[in-house]
Amino acid sequence: MNIVDKLLKTVKHAQLWHALVENQVNYRQMIFKKKGAAEAFERTLSEAAVKYGWRVHAYVIMGNHFHLAVELT
C-alpha cells in the first residue's frame, strides 16, 4: 500500500486533517537526505492533492518525517 492510499484510508471521513507521518525507517535515518528527495516529495504531494481534491494548507518536510495540514474538498 502506497502512502497516498494509507492517507486516504485514514482521512476518509474527515474534513480537516493534520498528519504527522513518521516513516518506518531504522534508527531514525534521514529519508530526505539525498539531493532532490524533498522536491520529489513536494511534486508527489501536489499531484495527490490535485488527483484527490485535497486543499493543502501547510506542510513541513523534516529529515525523517513530514507534517501535513490538509482539507478534503
C-alpha positions in Angstrom: 0.0 0.0 0.0 1.5 3.3 -1.0 1.5 6.5 1.2 -1.4 8.1 -0.6 -3.6 5.0 -0.1 -2.7 5.0 3.6 -3.5 8.7 3.9 -6.9 8.3 2.2 -7.8 5.3 4.4 -7.1 7.4 7.4 -9.0 10.5 6.3 -12.0 9.1 4.5 -14.5 10.7 7.0 -12.5 13.8 7.9 -12.9 17.3 6.7 -9.7 19.0 8.1 -6.8 16.8 8.9 -3.4 17.2 10.4 -1.0 14.3 9.8 2.3 13.5 11.4 3.6 10.7 9.3 6.7 9.1 10.7 8.1 6.9 8.0 9.2 3.5 9.1 13.0 3.9 9.0 15.6 2.2 11.1 17.4 4.2 13.8 15.6 7.5 12.7 17.6 7.6 9.5 17.2 10.7 7.3 14.8 9.9 4.4 15.0 13.3 2.8 18.8 13.5 2.8 19.6 12.9 -0.8 19.5 15.8 -3.2 16.1 16.1 -4.8 14.2 13.9 -2.3 12.3 16.7 -0.7 11.4 18.2 -4.1 10.2 14.8 -5.3 8.0 14.6 -2.2 6.6 18.1 -2.9 5.8 17.1 -6.5 4.1 13.9 -5.3 2.1 15.8 -2.7 1.0 18.3 -5.3 -0.1 15.6 -7.7 -2.0 13.8 -5.0 -3.8 17.0 -3.9 -5.0 17.6 -7.5 -5.9 13.9 -8.0 -7.9 13.5 -4.8 -9.2 17.1 -4.3 -7.2 18.0 -1.3 -6.5 21.6 -0.2 -3.1 21.7 1.3 -3.0 24.4 3.9 0.6 23.7 5.2 3.3 21.2 5.2 6.8 20.8 6.5 9.4 18.3 5.5 11.7 17.2 8.3 14.7 15.0 7.8 12.9 11.7 8.8 9.2 12.6 8.7 6.7 15.2 7.5 3.7 17.1 8.7 0.6 17.9 6.6 -2.4 20.1 7.2 -4.9 19.1 4.6 -8.6 19.8 3.9 -10.7 17.5 1.9 -12.8 19.3 -0.7 
